[in-house]
């Protein structure tokens, strides 16, 4: 913007805000949503197999998190000294 044809800071602020609002409205009116095409596929996996797979994955994740916690807990004095 080159120059605002209004008197005072309050009027200039209002002018700039209205210009921003109209700019955003103009962009919003031109915007078209793009709907993605979703294709669903049915998997013929037995329920027990799915449960066991999820259970194993979750246990593995928990054991890794527990190992990291134990590692931190064993070396907590080192981390506390570094933080201070």
C-alpha positions, 0 to 999 in steps of 0.5 A: 500500500502506498498511501492511506487516505484517512486522518489519524492512526485509528482511521488508518488502522481501520482502513488497513484491516478492511483491506486485509479483510476484503483481500482474504474474502476475495481469495476465499470466494475463489477457493474451491475444495478438492475432494479426495477419492477414497477407495475402501477395501475389505481385508479378509483377516480373521479377528483373532489375527488382527487382535494378536498383531495389535497386541504384539505391536502395542507391547513392543511399543510399551517395552521400548518406552519403558526401556527409554524411561529406565535408561533416563532414570539410571542417568538422571543425575547426568541430565539434571547436572546438564540442565542446571 
